[in-house]
C-alpha cells in the first residue's frame, strides 16, 4: 500500500474517532471551570420560585437525553435516596451510577444534586442547568465531598456560594457529570 494512502486512511479515522458529537449543546469548559457563569444561577436560586421534585422522572426528557449524549451515552440516576453504585466496584450493572440527593426546577432552571462514586470515595455533584424547550443553554457543575445542605434551594445556594468564595469546588481540567 502506498504511504500516502495509509496516511489518508489514518487521517480519516482520526477525525471520525475524535470528532465532537452533536449533542445539541457544547459546554464552555473554561467558563464553567472558572465559575464565570455561576452568578446567573446564584441569582436565580436566590430570587426565583422552584418546584421541589421527588422523582427523577421530573427531569425534562430532552435534558436527560443531552446529558446522556455529553457523557457518552451514560447518565443513569437513582430515584431520590435510592440505591446506586456507591463504590468503584460494580456489583450490578442495572444499578444507576448516580444517587439523586435533591432535584428542583422551574421554567428555565434545573437543579440536580447527586452522589457519584469517584473511586475510593463518593463525591457530590451540583449540576445547575439553564434550559428551555429546545435544550440546554448553559450549565455549571461543581463537585464536593459533602452532601449535607444540598437538600433545599436555600442550602444549595448557601453551599455553592460558600464553595465559590472559599475556592473549595473541586476542579479538574475536564467536565464529568
C-alpha positions, -999 to 999 in steps of 0.1 A, spaced: 0 0 0 13 34 -8 24 56 21 1 84 11 -29 62 11 -21 48 45 -17 84 58 -51 94 44 -68 64 59 -52 72 92 -62 108 90 -98 99 81 -102 76 111 -85 101 134 -111 128 125 -140 104 128 -128 89 161 -122 123 178 -149 144 162 -172 161 186 -207 146 189 -236 169 182 -255 167 215 -274 200 209 -252 217 235 -214 223 238 -203 231 273 -179 261 276 -155 242 298 -132 272 305 -162 294 316 -175 266 338 -142 257 354 -135 294 362 -170 299 376 -178 326 350 -214 316 346 -223 307 382 -237 342 390 -267 337 368 -276 305 387 -269 320 421 -292 349 413 -320 325 402 -315 304 433 -319 335 454 -349 351 437 -368 325 416 -395 301 427 -389 264 422 -409 232 422 -392 207 445 -392 173 427 -393 139 442 -387 117 412 -360 115 385 -389 113 360 -394 150 366 -361 158 349 -372 170 314 -367 142 290 -348 163 264 -324 174 291 -317 138 302 -311 130 265 -285 158 262 -268 148 294 -265 112 282 -251 123 249 -225 146 267 -215 116 289 -210 91 261 -245 76 264 -245 73 302 -264 94 327 -282 69 349 -295 83 382 -315 66 410 -347 79 425 -344 102 455 -324 84 482 -324 53 460 -297 26 456 -268 35 433 -233 23 426 -216 39 456 -182 24 450 -158 17 421 -167 -20 424 -197 -26 401 -217 -54 416 -248 -49 395 -248 -32 361 -285 -24 365 -280 -1 394 -276 36 384 -242 52 387 -256 84 404 -277 87 435 -303 116 435 -300 138 466 -321 169 455 -340 179 424 -358 212 418 -369 231 386 -388 260 372 -394 270 336 -358 278 329 -335 264 356 -329 228 367 -310 219 399 -297 183 402 -276 173 432 -264 137 433 -238 114 447 -213 98 423 -187 72 431 -152 86 423 -131 55 430 -121 54 467 -150 77 478 -182 94 469 -183 129 457 -214 151 453 -222 168 421 -242 200 419 -255 205 384 -272 238 376 -288 240 341 -303 269 322 -327 254 297 -357 259 275 -380 237 254 -352 234 228 -324 222 251 -296 233 274 -285 269 271 -258 269 298 -247 248 328 -225 249 358 -212 219 376 -195 217 410 -180 188 428 -177 185 466 -172 158 491 -201 169 512 -238 161 507 -253 179 537 -271 211 529 -278 201 493 -314 191 501 -330 225 498 -329 255 475 -315 277 503 -290 251 513 -278 246 478 -275 284 473 -256 289 506 -234 259 499 -224 269 463 -218 305 474 -195 293 502 -177 269 480 -171 296 454 -159 322 479 -136 297 496 -125 282 463 -134 248 475 -152 234 445 -131 206 432 -119 215 397 -102 194 371 -92 201 335 -123 183 322 -160 181 330 -175 150 342 -211 149 355 
